[in-house]
Amino acid sequence: MNCFFWLIASNLYAHLNLFLHDRFQINILGLGWLIRHIKCNLVLRVEGAKLYMNSPIVRSNAMQLINRWNEPETHPFLDWTELKCLRHLLMPAPISVKW
């Protein structure tokens, strides 16, 4: 079967998985098996960011197929850390001059 079929099947199954998890706290198996069959490389959009999906490591992109992060709590933390680092780099510490 071609890449498009496995991509659509994985996308539908990921939506079903998310629905069952959010509504009933049920985790169903099989999403990894489906997305392992995607043998093409893709560019995904997740919350406005472009992500390159490489077919050999496709299992790490399970929820990105449906515009979700696998670990939603990680990305706000990384954004906060990046902002804090940028603020530190762009605003140097005040220099005290002694006369």
N, C-alpha and C positions, 0 to 999 in steps of 0.2 A: 504494500500500500504506500501511497505517497505521503510526503511530509504534511501536506495540507490537511489530509484526513486526520492524522494523529494530533495535529495542532488543534483542530476544531473539537475532537473528542476530548482532549486534555482540558481545553478551555471549559467545555460544558461540565465535565466531571469536577473541575476545580470550583465552579460555581455551586454545584450540588454539595460538595464537601463543605464549603463555607457556609451555605444555608443550614445544613444539618448541624454543623458545629455551633453556629451562633444561636440557633433556635432551640436545639435540644441537647447540646453538649455531647453530640455523638461524633466520634472520629471514624470515618470509613477508610478502608485500605484500598490501594490500587492506583492512586494518582501517580506515584513514582513509576509504576509499571507502564502506565500510559505514556508519560512524558519521556521515558527512556527510548521510546520508538521514534521520537522526533529526531531525524537525522540531518536536518538543515540548520544553518545558522540564521538567526533572526535579530532584528533590532526591535526591542520592546520599549514602550513608553510607560513609565511608572511614576505617577504623580508629577508629570512634567519633565522627568529626567529620562534620557535615552540610555538604555542598557543593551549591551550586546550579549545575546544568548548564544553561547558556544555549545554545539551539540555534544561533545564529549563530557561536559559537566552540566548537562541540562537539568539534572535532578536538583541542583541548588537554586533553580529558577522556578520552582513550582507555583508559587502564588503570584509571581510577577506576570504570569500569563493573563491574569485577570485584574491587573492594575493594583495589586496589593503587595506589601512587603512581607517576607516570611516572618520576620521579627519586627513588628511595628514599633516596639519601644526603643529599638536600637537607633533608628534614624533621627528622631528628635534629640537624643543624647549626642549623636555625632554632630548634628547641626549646631547644638549649643556649644559643644567643645570647639568646633571650628570657629564660631563667632567669638568665643572667648580668646582663642589664640590670635585671631586676626586683630582683635581690639588691642591685645598686648603688643603685637608687632607694629601696629599703626600709631599707637599712642605711647611713645617711649616714656620712661620714668622721668620725672622732673630732675633737672640738674641743679644741685645747690652750688652756688658760687660764693666763696669766702673772699672778702676784700681785706 
